[in-house]
């Protein structure tokens, strides 16, 4: 199973690396525009979202819009020792620090922890997805540990080529509810 996932991850990273910088920005904007139209976005008071790094769909515009709309933004801090996520409120991009692999995460000295129950919309990252909501993460298992106890709506953002026919998955894997691409919104559970 893990070997199949590793091969898939590498293939998807190669495919996404072919997106030009200009196209990446335009497609990320289209995805953000679609996200702003779904009822889960309108209803959300607190949005759980990562600080993206290419090849992930850009999230800075989404975070900016959330602040403009008076929403709370909670960004995950990875705890590598136990592979858990600590979502922390950020009110400014200056509250981030650069951690391993050049990723940006909330600085614990400048941010406060946010309870899972208080997050009203979770934007779940991933490298590949199926139309029924299964996802292939980046391999750390952080969201696999976090999502089983999360009860709110789960939406993923993806470029069209990230939606594939099938993925290796376990029975306990938590599926996302919707996937938003530049061209469509996929309702994963047929709802």
C-alpha positions as CSV (number, residue, x, y, z in Angstrom):
1,X,0.0,0.0,0.0
2,X,2.7,2.5,1.0
3,X,4.7,1.8,-2.1
4,X,1.7,2.5,-4.3
5,X,1.1,5.8,-2.4
6,X,4.7,6.8,-2.8
7,X,4.6,6.2,-6.5
8,X,1.4,8.2,-6.8
9,X,2.8,11.0,-4.7
10,X,5.8,11.3,-7.0
11,X,3.7,11.2,-10.2
12,X,1.4,13.9,-8.9
13,X,4.3,16.1,-7.8
14,X,5.8,15.8,-11.3
15,X,2.5,16.6,-13.0
16,X,1.9,19.6,-10.7
17,X,5.5,20.9,-11.3
18,X,4.5,21.4,-15.0
19,X,2.1,24.2,-14.1
20,X,3.6,27.5,-15.0
21,X,3.8,30.2,-12.3
22,X,1.3,32.3,-14.2
23,X,-1.2,29.4,-14.7
24,X,-0.7,28.5,-11.0
25,X,-1.8,31.9,-9.9
26,X,-4.8,32.1,-12.3
27,X,-6.0,28.6,-11.3
28,X,-5.6,29.3,-7.6
29,X,-7.7,32.4,-8.0
30,X,-10.4,30.5,-9.9
31,X,-10.5,27.9,-7.1
32,X,-10.7,30.6,-4.4
33,X,-13.5,32.3,-6.3
34,X,-15.5,29.0,-6.3
35,X,-14.8,28.4,-2.6
36,X,-16.3,31.8,-1.7
37,X,-19.6,30.7,-3.3
38,X,-20.2,27.6,-1.3
39,X,-22.5,27.8,1.7
40,X,-19.9,26.3,4.0
41,X,-17.7,29.3,3.4
42,X,-20.5,31.8,4.1
43,X,-21.5,30.0,7.3
44,X,-17.9,29.6,8.6
45,X,-16.8,31.8,11.5
46,X,-13.5,30.1,11.8
47,X,-11.6,28.6,8.9
48,X,-8.9,25.9,9.4
49,X,-6.4,26.2,6.5
50,X,-2.7,25.6,5.8
51,X,-0.2,28.2,4.5
52,X,0.3,26.6,1.1
53,X,3.5,26.0,-0.7
54,X,3.6,25.1,-4.4
55,X,2.4,22.6,-5.8
56,X,-0.6,23.1,-3.4
57,X,-3.4,25.4,-4.5
58,X,-2.5,28.9,-3.2
59,X,-4.2,29.8,0.1
60,X,-2.9,33.4,0.8
61,X,-5.8,35.0,-1.1
62,X,-8.3,32.8,0.8
63,X,-6.8,33.8,4.1
64,X,-6.8,37.5,3.2
65,X,-10.5,37.2,2.2
66,X,-11.4,35.4,5.4
67,X,-9.8,38.3,7.4
68,X,-11.7,40.9,5.2
69,X,-15.0,39.0,6.0
70,X,-14.2,39.0,9.8
71,X,-13.6,35.3,9.9
72,X,-11.0,33.8,12.3
73,X,-8.2,32.0,10.5
74,X,-6.6,28.9,12.3
75,X,-3.4,27.5,10.8
76,X,-1.9,24.2,11.8
77,X,1.4,23.9,13.6
78,X,2.8,20.4,13.1
79,X,4.0,18.6,16.2
80,X,6.5,16.1,14.7
81,X,7.1,14.2,17.9
82,X,3.6,12.8,18.0
83,X,2.5,13.8,14.4
84,X,-0.4,15.9,15.6
85,X,-1.7,19.3,14.5
86,X,-2.2,22.3,16.8
87,X,-4.4,24.8,15.0
88,X,-3.4,28.4,16.0
89,X,-5.2,31.6,15.2
90,X,-3.3,34.1,13.0
91,X,-4.3,37.6,12.4
92,X,-1.3,38.6,10.3
93,X,1.2,36.8,8.0
94,X,4.0,38.2,10.3
95,X,2.9,35.7,12.9
96,X,4.3,32.8,10.8
97,X,7.8,31.3,11.1
98,X,9.7,29.1,8.6
99,X,10.0,25.5,9.8
100,X,11.4,22.4,8.2
101,X,11.3,22.1,4.3
102,X,10.8,25.9,4.2
103,X,7.1,25.5,5.2
104,X,5.4,28.4,7.1
105,X,3.6,27.7,10.3
106,X,2.3,29.8,13.2
107,X,4.9,31.0,15.7
108,X,3.7,29.6,19.1
109,X,5.0,32.7,20.8
110,X,2.8,35.0,18.7
111,X,-0.3,32.9,18.4
112,X,-2.9,31.1,20.5
113,X,-4.1,27.6,20.1
114,X,-7.6,27.0,18.7
115,X,-9.9,24.2,19.7
116,X,-11.0,21.6,17.1
117,X,-14.7,22.2,18.0
118,X,-14.4,25.9,17.3
119,X,-13.3,25.4,13.7
120,X,-16.4,25.7,11.5
121,X,-14.8,24.9,8.1
122,X,-11.7,22.7,7.5
123,X,-9.8,23.2,4.2
124,X,-8.0,19.8,4.0
125,X,-4.8,19.7,1.9
126,X,-3.9,16.8,-0.3
127,X,-1.9,15.7,-3.3
128,X,-4.6,13.6,-5.1
129,X,-8.3,13.0,-4.6
130,X,-11.1,10.7,-5.9
131,X,-14.5,12.1,-6.7
132,X,-15.9,10.2,-3.7
133,X,-13.7,12.2,-1.3
134,X,-10.7,9.9,-0.6
135,X,-7.4,11.8,-0.4
136,X,-3.8,11.1,-0.7
137,X,-1.9,13.4,1.7
138,X,1.8,14.4,1.7
139,X,2.8,11.4,3.7
140,X,3.0,12.6,7.3
141,X,-0.3,11.3,8.5
142,X,-1.1,14.5,10.4
143,X,-4.6,15.0,9.0
144,X,-5.3,11.3,9.2
145,X,-4.9,11.6,13.0
146,X,-6.7,14.9,13.2
147,X,-9.8,14.4,11.0
148,X,-11.5,11.5,12.8
149,X,-12.5,13.8,15.7
150,X,-13.4,16.8,13.5
151,X,-17.1,17.1,13.0
152,X,-17.4,20.2,10.7
153,X,-17.4,20.4,6.9
154,X,-14.2,19.3,5.1
155,X,-13.4,20.9,1.8
156,X,-10.3,20.3,-0.3
157,X,-8.9,22.5,-3.1
158,X,-7.4,20.9,-6.1
159,X,-6.2,21.5,-9.7
160,X,-8.2,19.3,-12.1
161,X,-5.4,16.8,-12.7
162,X,-5.4,16.1,-8.9
163,X,-8.7,14.3,-9.2
164,X,-8.0,10.7,-10.2
165,X,-10.2,7.6,-10.6
166,X,-9.0,5.6,-7.6
167,X,-6.6,5.8,-4.7
168,X,-5.4,3.2,-2.2
169,X,-7.2,3.8,1.1
170,X,-8.1,2.3,4.4
171,X,-11.6,1.7,5.9
172,X,-10.8,4.3,8.7
173,X,-9.8,7.0,6.3
174,X,-11.9,10.2,6.6
175,X,-13.2,11.5,3.3
176,X,-13.7,15.1,2.4
177,X,-17.2,16.5,1.7
178,X,-16.4,18.6,-1.3
179,X,-13.4,19.2,-3.7
180,X,-13.2,22.5,-5.4
181,X,-11.3,22.8,-8.7
182,X,-10.9,25.7,-11.1
183,X,-13.8,24.2,-13.2
184,X,-16.2,22.4,-10.8
185,X,-17.3,21.6,-7.3
186,X,-17.3,17.9,-6.6
187,X,-19.9,16.7,-4.1
188,X,-18.1,13.7,-2.7
189,X,-20.9,12.0,-0.8
190,X,-23.5,12.5,-3.4
191,X,-25.2,15.2,-1.2
